[in-house]
């Protein structure tokens, strides 16, 4: 699979070439428009890793738990950046929240994802939950409930690539890659090479798209 070109996320021929290259590989809605490119994601991930190091004083006693699906590779990227900057090895795990969601009856049967904690568990550790998009806050609430059944961390923080607003619960991220005000009718899609074969954030729906 050929990686899509990294180009400007604005209008014109460059925008069209960038968008079509991604769509050809992913089958994304052709009305979607790129908000962040691959180079943007690399820069944002590096910035978030620096912020984590600063706020946690070197990431001591810190664990990154990715929420499936795309929160998992994001957590690994953050850990890689932290290791590159400071040589600190931050444990990475995954936290499936499917059974803790409050919309199971509304969405029907959902496949269970993996929950894989570091060998020493989470007791007494600072846990940073990692997800791709923060929207209503209900996924994060489910993650907090799941953590309660797994151990007692000393602190829980939240890192998200995109905060698109429209919160339904009083939840706020500690680390945000990009604040992206959206309409309810719009959708945000994060693409990551590990899963989708491309790195980008796309916005679809709403008025004036196309």
Secondary structure, DSSP 8 states (H G I E B T S, - for coil): --------SSSSHHHHHHHHHHHHHH---TT-EEEE-HHHHHHHHHHHHHHHHHHTTTTTTEEEEE-TTHHHHHHHHHHHHHHHHH----EEEE---GGG-TTHHHH--------B--TT-STTSEEEEEEEEESSSHHHHHHHHHHHTT---SEEEEEEEEE----SSS---SEEEEE----TTEEEEEE-HHHHSS-EEEEEESTT--
